């Protein structure tokens, strides 16, 4: 007999039970995310070194970027902030956060430092401009 088995639906949880459930699951996810990050620190260094030495014809090897791909998949699987789906619909974003992301901020700072180095090093005036740039990035 070919009987199809249906996945049982989770009971609907609302209100205080939902919040308690979300807090508990968030704690577990934080631990899993932290353990993943703890493992990724040394593994990423090894993968980076392997990518440098395994490359051919001036190209780098794929190991580091393969690790990043796996890390991104694990980030999606962990879905650390997934409980936001249960937030009240009228919830406001009460904590303003800068536009863009950390990569964009690093790119901006790197570009500034490289430009200053090309000009002959970082003067006190350049240092003041860098501090101003960092301040503006934090206030976005």
Secondary structure, DSSP 4 states (H G I P E B T S, - for coil): --PPPPPPPPPP--HHHHHHHHHHHHHHHHHHHHHHHHHHHHHHHHHHHHHHHH--TTPPPSHHHHHHHHHHHHHHHH-TTGGGGGS-TT----S---SS-HHHHHHHHHHHHHHHHHTTS--HHHHHHHHHHHHHHHH-
